[in-house]
Amino acid sequence: MWRSPGLCCLLAVAHLYFFSLVHCQEPDSSQDSQKLTCITHDLQNVLCSWTTASATDLGLSYKFCYGLRYSSPVCEKTQDNRAQMTLNSFGTTFVGIETFNSSANLISKNTFRLREENISYVPITPQIRNLTANSSARTLNLEWNYGGLLVPFDMDATWQIRILRKDPIETVALETYDSKLPGNTATILSWSWTSDIPLECTTHYAQIRCYLHLEVFSGTKTWSEWSPLAKMPGQDTGSLIKMFPVDEVAQVGTNLTFCCVWKRGQSFKKIGYSNYSAALSPPVRLSNWSAVIYVQNANKSIEAGDNAWCEVDPGDFTGTTTFVGYPPDTPQNLSCETSDFKEITCEWKAGRPTNLYSAERRTNYTLFESISGKNVTYNGKENPEYYRCNFLVLNNQRIYNFTIHGSNPLGQSESSLLININYRVHPQTPTALTVINNSPTHITLAWQLSGNLMPIMLQCLVRINSGGAPEDLNVQLNGTENLTYSVSIDKLRPYTKYVFQVRCSAIEPFFWKWSRWSENKHHTTLEAPPARGPDVWRERSPDGETVNIFWKPLPVSEANGLIQNYEVFWSELDKSLSSVSVPAYYNGTTIDLGGNDYVFHVEAKNKAGSSPPSQIKSAEVPVGSAPTEDGFAVGDGVSIAWPPDSEVTCGYTVRWCHAPGPEPCVVDWETFPSNVTQAVIKSAHFQPGVRYTFSVLGCKDNGYQLMKYVNGYTEELSPRIAPKVLVEHTTSDSILITWEMLPVSERRGFLRGYFLQFAKGEEGKIKSKGFETELFNISEPKQTKLKISNLQGKTSYHLNLSAYTAGGIGPGRSLYVVTKENSVGLIIAIIIPVAIVVVLGLVTSILCYRKREWIKETFYPDIPNPVNCKALEFQKGPCEGKANPKTLEMNPCTPNNIEVVETQSPCLKIEDTAITSPVADELPEDGFDSETESHIVVSYCPPIIEEEISNPPGDESMGSSQVIYIDIQSMYPPQVKLKEEPGVDCVAAAGYKPQMQLPVNSLITMEDTSSAEDVDKTAGYRPQANPPTWNTGCPDSPRSIESNNENASFGSPCSINSRQFLIPPKEDEDSPKGWSFANFFHNKPND
């Protein structure tokens, strides 16, 4: 590769760019040259500079010499501390610097060795040639050149561009741009920068520097110096008030920037935006007369655009309008086709709306055909559902490559389509349809189709509609040029209205689309004789003298024309024929039989001729009672079946009346062949819920014979009314109700049974709370009576009876019934409690009788009668000899002192016991001497019983003693020992206390006489009053007088507040009046 001389020279030149520096310094001196720095801008010349250690170098001069080791040095003298030398590409360059003072005396000398590693390459500073602005695009366009003649070969360059703005100035963008510099050629480069704010808002500046990529240079490579600032003035000069940008078009979702400039002497107030005020950033001042705001993520604007405004003081205002929308969407559903091989029509949808509607911002579309290089611009209305352009068909060209371009201020879009027009034929709509009658069943249909369709074959679809399902006829035709096409259509129905339509398309394999259907062509075919005779039936009169002949009008499809009249013929066997003509608007006639049977024929006539005759016989075959069955509904008809009959030769007839009711009626019928035994009868007269009775008749050689009756409903409904219900009989536990059958006309279906609901409840209420309704289903329709059992007596019931069919439950009839009172239950209800009371009474009486002693002692102890007490009748006492002893009289007496002494003799002596009155103990202030009054002398000795008296709980100091109780009433039975009452002293438990103090001798006498017979008797009297309150002295005793205590007792059950005895005299109590509860417990025959 090095055989070429040119390449060898180029290599030699490249080696010249490598150098090195070797620095060798002499002994240090303040005037020695130091820090030698060498740079190159063009790889040809080296600029070296140095410094000295001296603070000042005034008057110094230098001699700069350089050269190779074995070559003569090149020297030059200079007053500055810099010099230029030629770049030595090979070896080491020796540099010598001699320093001279102002007297030209050599003061120092230094030698340096330069190598390529110590030389820096600094590119030449770029020069900006031009700085322009595109305000609508917000771009700054920068142009600069570089001294390419200084670069001997191609190299890569990196440019750093700095954009500055605001006052004070600051960097807003620092961009890097890479390019390739051709060697030895002056190059002009350009670069663009887009600003985030309108360029009119403030002044913009630009600077540039470069960095060259010298791969073969081993020295240091650095950036060039920054170029001088290039300036692009804004509108913020203080001479006008305005907002920027003006009528900007922005894309949805971008960030918007608005700035306001104002005049000198004005002050900024605020900036606003109508569509996104909530997202406005705070205003930012750009200079003394401009400010800017930012809007994030803008929404689409209204059709007229969104407004931004600026307000300054004093009272000035300005604004601008912004249109926010979308770039054009990719054209959708692009389709191209031809209808006549003259023009190609392309249509498409715009896709997403751009929200830009004015003429200067709308989307412009261009249809471009790349094979021919031709294009068509869309000039139609704005934003249609489909855009459409027509492109002329070119001669001898069948393949077309279409591209639709769309553009608006926010962007561009396109869509392409490649077609062969032979496969994209869409014929136009057929026109001018005409019909030519050939016969009642045959016509010729013709139409026109514009366009030159000779290159293809057509297939046309003829739609034939006579009121039912349409029928399509597909025919193939050769394409022609603006000619008429025709087709022959047969197998039509006579006297029928038809509607014809036609559409066409290219035949396979060129099929693309059908044309649109042509307009309807109405046509009625010619008349023909009726296809068959009318459907006939006859009804004989009850006396058999006349017959009514009925017929049904023929349907239009069988009448084959307009029926003008009907001909009725009849005759006897081998006799002359009779006839009558009936107008078409009648559907029957009456014939006099005269007691004979005839055969009738009926013909229908129109303009084209008569129908075949329909035959029917007047004779009837007698039959016994015919059975009756129920039919069932099928759809909107009634299904009827009958058994086959081999004697039926001319078919079966099912006959019914249009409406229920008595004969004669408006009849209807339907005839079936002899091999049919089941049919569904339908009629437009049938109504839901109406019962129809059908008669099935068989046609035999000798006449018609009735076979059966069938009842049926086309649709069963619920009964119309409720059955009439009566209460026939009621008992205490049952109710017997009866009801009437519903009339047939009110049933509206086959009766399936009844529902009976009943529940307890008061009159006027359907059901009482807490009682469930019970339901009976009476599934026997003929049942008219029901007994409801297991009811409660004298209870109210609500009854509701309703009939039901397959169509539902009818209304109910309600009854309010009260069952009778149950007498047996009432008697039982009375007897049982009475019996229980009686039994309880007997049991109680027996128990009370057996426990009477306990009850008596517990609830009603004996109260002795002192009058009847023999112990008080002192026969040997002071009162002896008087008719009436005055034992209980309250006379003054001298108390006898006795001492109760314990003894074990059968006749116990009263112990000398200190009977201390609790009242005296409690009330010592009344003058009682407890010591002198501690002994009481009792002058009698009755039968006694010992009772151990326990000390009261309240007085534990008192000793226990035995007290002798006197049995005053010896006739009483012994009493049980009374329970001791707590809180009462020993004296309180003692029994009877005499009212007077008896003499001791009387006491001894009684003791001797009565101790033997009363030793086993219990102590007698128990006073009811509180014993501690008694005064054992007589009322006239000194103690009583001294005590002056009117409330004290005197040893007898006297009233506390009086001296009257509570126990009445004996003569008053001998005859008790009436019965008392206490007498029930007394068991004494007499006193």
Buried (B, 14 or more C-beta within 10 A) or exposed (E): EEEEEEEEEEEEBBEBBBBBBBBEEEEEBEBBBBEBBBBBBBBBEBBBEBEBEBEEBEEBBBBBBBBEEEEEEEEEEEEEBEBEBEBBBEBBBBBBBBBBBEEEEEBBBBBBBBBBEBBBBBBBBBBBEEBEBEBBEBBBBBBBBBBBEBBBBEBEBBBBBBBBBBBEEEEBBEEEBEBEBEEEEEBEBEBEBEBEBBBBBBBBBBBBBBBBEBEEBBBEBEBBBEBEEBEBEBBBBBEEBBBBBEEBBBBBEEEBBBBBBBBEEBEBBEBBBBBBEEBBEEBBEBBEBBBBBBBEEBEBBEEEBBBBBBBBEEEEEBBBBBBBBBBBBBBEEBBBBBBBBEBBBBBBBBBEEBBBBEEEBBBBBBBBBEEEEEBBEBEEEEEEEEBEBEBEBBEEEEEBEBBBBBBBBBBEBBBEBEBEBBBBBBBBBBEEBBBEEBEBBBBBBBBBBBBEBEEBBBBBBBBBBBEEEEEEBEBEBEBBEEEEBEBEBEEBBBBBEBBBBBBBBBBEEBEBBBBBEBEEBEBEBBBBBBBBBBBBBBBBEEEBEBBBBBBBBBEBBBBBBEBEBBBBBBBEEEEEEEEEEBEBEEEBBEBEBEEBBBBBBBBBBBBBBBBEBBEBBBBBBEEEEBEEBEBEBBEEBBBBEBEEBEEBEBBBBBBBBBEBEEEEEEBBBBBBEBEEBEBBBBBEEBBBBBBBBBBBBBBBEEBBBBBBBBBBBBBBBBBBBBBEBEEEEBBBBBBBBBBEBBEEEBBBBBBBBBBBBBBBBEEEEEBEEEEEEEEBEBEEBEEBEBEBEEBEBEBBBBBBBBBBBBBEBBBBBBBBBEBBEBEEBEEEEEEEEEEEEEEEEEEEEEEEEEEBEEBBBEEBBBBBBBBBBEBBEBEEBBBEEEEEBEBBEBEEBEBBEBBBEEEEEEBBBBBBBBBBBBBBEEEEEEEBEEEEBBBBBBBBBBBBBEBEBEEBEEEEEBEEBBBBBBBBBBBBEEBEEEEBEEEBBBBBBBBBBBBBBBBBEBBBBBBEBBBEEBBEBBBBBBBEBEBBBBBBBBBBBEBBEBBEBEEBBBBBBBEEEEEEBBBEEEEEEEEEEEEEEBEBBEEEEEE
